[in-house]
């Protein structure tokens, strides 16, 4: 009997993770890489903008902290949309959509802090399927 090759695995997404807290960036990186995603890190809003402008065609998803000291996550997303209106962004915040309705910006998903690896996986899957 001939060996039957395994079906191709669904390739992971190429994810830009933006958060000013190193611990949060690294935790997300570990979760995502464990699931087969390629991760690029940015520690501030301006670095995220610069990275996205240079490599937007290589990035499938952005996980974006809303509250950052240099450039607010909403402004980062606005700048990314100038280059790619179809950017898929997951906004990460300690606030809820009820307490801050701006977290439901059209075409985005919300990852509420603190989150579990299962919640990260669920929102990544939802954003990829959209």
Backbone torsions as a table, in degrees:
resi	resn	phi	psi	omega
1	UNK	NA	132.6	-178.9
2	UNK	-76.9	146.7	176.0
3	UNK	-68.8	134.5	177.5
4	UNK	-98.9	123.5	-179.3
5	UNK	-66.3	148.7	177.6
6	UNK	-67.1	146.8	177.2
7	UNK	-62.1	149.0	-179.6
8	UNK	-61.8	138.0	178.9
9	UNK	-77.7	142.9	177.4
10	UNK	-61.6	116.9	-177.8
11	UNK	-63.3	147.2	178.9
12	UNK	-71.4	164.5	177.2
13	UNK	-82.5	158.8	172.1
14	UNK	-99.2	111.8	-168.7
15	UNK	-115.7	130.4	171.4
16	UNK	-96.2	117.6	179.3
17	UNK	-103.6	123.3	-176.9
18	UNK	-123.3	115.1	176.7
19	UNK	-158.5	138.2	-179.2
20	UNK	-77.9	-10.1	178.2
21	UNK	-96.7	117.2	-176.8
22	UNK	-57.5	-42.4	-178.8
23	UNK	-60.1	-40.9	-180.0
24	UNK	-68.0	-45.2	178.7
25	UNK	-57.0	-48.4	-176.6
26	UNK	-67.5	-38.4	178.6
27	UNK	-63.7	-45.3	177.4
28	UNK	-62.9	-41.1	179.3
29	UNK	-58.9	-46.3	180.0
30	UNK	-61.6	-45.6	-179.9
31	UNK	-60.5	-49.6	-175.2
32	UNK	-67.8	-43.4	-179.8
33	UNK	-67.1	-34.8	176.5
34	UNK	-60.6	-29.8	179.9
35	UNK	-92.3	8.6	174.3
36	UNK	90.6	11.0	178.6
37	UNK	-89.4	148.4	173.5
38	UNK	-91.5	129.9	-172.4
39	UNK	-119.2	134.5	169.8
40	UNK	-116.2	136.4	-176.9
41	UNK	-107.6	144.7	171.3
42	UNK	-136.2	134.9	-175.0
43	UNK	-98.5	-2.4	177.3
44	UNK	-153.6	167.7	-177.5
45	UNK	-61.2	-43.2	-178.6
46	UNK	-65.7	-39.6	176.6
47	UNK	-62.8	-37.9	177.8
48	UNK	-63.7	-44.3	179.1
49	UNK	-61.6	-48.6	-179.0
50	UNK	-60.8	-44.3	179.7
51	UNK	-63.3	-46.2	-177.7
52	UNK	-65.4	-43.2	179.8
53	UNK	-60.3	-36.5	-178.4
54	UNK	-79.5	-28.3	-169.9
55	UNK	-133.3	23.8	-171.5
56	UNK	-58.3	-30.9	-178.9
57	UNK	-73.0	-13.7	179.7
58	UNK	-97.9	-4.5	-173.5
59	UNK	-108.5	123.9	-179.8
60	UNK	-88.6	-37.1	-176.3
61	UNK	-141.5	152.2	173.5
62	UNK	-125.1	127.7	171.1
63	UNK	-104.2	115.7	-164.9
64	UNK	-125.9	116.2	174.0
65	UNK	-64.7	137.8	-177.8
66	UNK	-79.9	-43.7	-175.4
67	UNK	-99.8	105.7	176.1
68	UNK	-131.2	150.4	-173.8
69	UNK	-70.0	-29.5	-174.9
70	UNK	-92.4	-57.2	179.4
71	UNK	-130.9	121.5	179.7
72	UNK	-56.8	142.8	-178.1
73	UNK	-57.4	-33.9	178.6
74	UNK	-64.8	-39.8	178.1
75	UNK	-68.4	-38.7	176.7
76	UNK	-58.8	-47.2	179.5
77	UNK	-61.9	-41.9	178.3
78	UNK	-59.1	-43.0	179.8
79	UNK	-67.4	-37.7	177.2
80	UNK	-64.7	-38.5	-179.2
81	UNK	-69.6	-21.1	174.6
82	UNK	-64.7	-32.2	180.0
83	UNK	-88.8	-41.8	-176.2
84	UNK	-140.6	94.2	-178.8
85	UNK	-59.2	-19.7	-177.6
86	UNK	-95.7	13.8	-179.6
87	UNK	-55.3	134.9	177.2
88	UNK	-96.3	116.0	-175.2
89	UNK	-125.3	137.3	174.3
90	UNK	-110.2	114.8	-180.0
91	UNK	-85.8	132.3	-178.6
92	UNK	-112.7	125.0	-175.7
93	UNK	-154.3	153.6	172.7
94	UNK	-81.9	-11.1	177.8
95	UNK	-87.6	159.4	176.2
96	UNK	-97.0	164.1	176.8
97	UNK	-64.8	-29.3	178.7
98	UNK	-70.2	-39.3	-179.1
99	UNK	-81.4	-22.3	179.6
100	UNK	-141.2	87.6	-177.4
101	UNK	-59.4	-18.8	179.1
102	UNK	-68.1	-10.9	177.8
103	UNK	-74.6	-7.7	179.1
104	UNK	-104.8	37.7	176.0
105	UNK	-54.3	133.9	-177.6
106	UNK	-51.3	137.8	176.8
107	UNK	77.9	18.0	177.9
108	UNK	-125.1	166.9	176.0
109	UNK	-122.9	158.6	-178.4
110	UNK	-113.7	131.3	173.7
111	UNK	-118.8	102.5	-174.2
112	UNK	-83.3	129.4	177.4
113	UNK	-81.0	147.5	-11.3
114	UNK	-74.5	150.9	-177.5
115	UNK	-128.6	162.1	179.1
116	UNK	-102.6	162.6	174.8
117	UNK	-56.0	-35.9	179.3
118	UNK	-64.4	-39.3	177.9
119	UNK	-66.8	-39.0	176.8
120	UNK	-61.1	-48.9	-179.2
121	UNK	-59.6	-41.4	-178.3
122	UNK	-64.5	-45.3	-178.2
123	UNK	-72.1	-34.1	175.2
124	UNK	-62.5	-45.9	180.0
125	UNK	-62.5	-42.2	179.7
126	UNK	-63.6	-44.4	-179.6
127	UNK	-66.8	-37.5	178.9
128	UNK	-68.8	-32.6	-176.7
129	UNK	-78.8	-19.5	-175.1
130	UNK	-71.7	NA	NA
